[in-house]
Amino acid sequence: MSSDKPEKPQLKGFPALIENLCNSIKDTPECKKMLKEMKTRVLLNNMDDNWAALVTIINDQITVEGIENKPKENISRDKLKWWGYWEFPSLQTIMTARDWKAYKWIRKTAGGKVKGASQIAMVGRILALGLANRGTS
């Protein structure tokens, strides 16, 4: 059987982790409620990995794309049209998100480069929910 949808490429590395977190909670009532209020496009660039995650939230849907982060032009705002950008030194930075309150999300990013903090905070709320959900399952 053929499908009308084009096949999505298999994500690897950091983007695959972000996609798994998002997929683990996207059907929960709490996440659905959050998604109704959100519209954003954020690039999360983990410097420990060769891949950045472009997270798009629109029309109550979350999508994650893997973007090679070298050369730097691959992740430029002009090319990807992101609204928020967070470059952080290690995966540990984002994995501790389950312990953060939503209002403290941006303060915890002091070790990285941040553009569009309010956009990052939106995605941060989703990721924190995913990490908290993972801790209970």
N, C-alpha and C positions, 0 to 999 in steps of 0.2 A: 504494500500500500504506500502511496506517496502522500506526503503532507504538504499543505500550502505554506507552512512556516519553514523558513530556511533553518538549517541545523545550526545551533549555537556552538561555537568552538569551545572545547574543553578548557576550562580555566586551570591554571597551575599556580603554585606558590601562594603568596599573600592574597591575591584576588580570589582564589578558590576558598580560602579560609573565610574571607568576608562574605562571599556568596553563601557558604554553608551556614554561617551565623544568621544571615538574613532569611534564608529559606526555613531555618528551624523555627522561626517565630512569625512569619508573615501571615499565617492563618489564625493566629491567636486574637481574641477580641481586643486585648490591649494594644497590640500592634495595628490592627485594622483601624482602631479609633485614632491612633497617632498619624497613620498614613493619610487619613482624610484631611488633615490639617496641614500637610506638607507638600512642598514642591521645591525640589533642589537638585543640584548636580555638583557633586563634591569629588575631588581627586585625593585619595589617601596614598601617600608615597612613603612606603617603608624602606629606609635606606639599607636594611639588611637583605633585601630581596632585589631581583632584577625586574620585578613587575610592580606596578602601581595598580590600585583598584579605583575605577571610576564608578561611583555609586550615583545612580539617577533615581529619584523618587518623583513620580508624576502619575496622575490619574489613579491613585491608590495602589500603585505597583512599584516594586523595587527591582531594579536591574543592576547587575554588576558586570563590568567589562574589565578585562586584563589589558594593561597598556605597558609595553616595555618602557622602562624609565631611563634608558640610555639609547641614544643621545638625548640631552635635555629638551631638544625641540619636540620630541615625541609627547611630552607632557605639558606643553605650553598652553596657556589660556586661549590664545588665538586658534590653535589647532583643535582643542577639545571642548572649548566653550564651557569650561567649568565655572561655577559660581563661588566655590570655596576650595581651598587647597591646604592640606596639612602634610608637611614633610616631617617625619620623626625618625630618630636614630635606631630604634630597635622594636621588634615585635612586642617585647615586654611592656612598652609604653601603652599600647592599645589593649593588651590582654588584661591589664589591671582595671579596665573600664568598669567591670562589674561592681567594683567597690566605690565608684564615684557617684555622687548625686548629680543630677542633670545640670544644676546650676554651677557645679564645680568643674564641669567637663573642660572648659577652655583654660582655666587656670592650670590644669594638669599638663597642658601642652607646652609649657615653658621651654622644654628641651628641644623643640622643633620650630619649623617655620610655619606660620599660620597666615592665611589670607582668607577673608570672609568668615570670621569666627562664628557669626550667627548661623551660617549655612552648615558649618562643621558641627555645631551644637545639635542641629536637627538630626544629622546622621548619627551623632554620638548617642542620642537618646535611643535610637533603634539598636545600635551595637551593644549598648549597656544592657538593654532588655534581652538581647540574644545571649550575651555572656552570662547574665543572671539565670536565664532559662537553662543554659548548658550546665551550670553548677548544680541545678536541682534535678537533672535527669540522669 
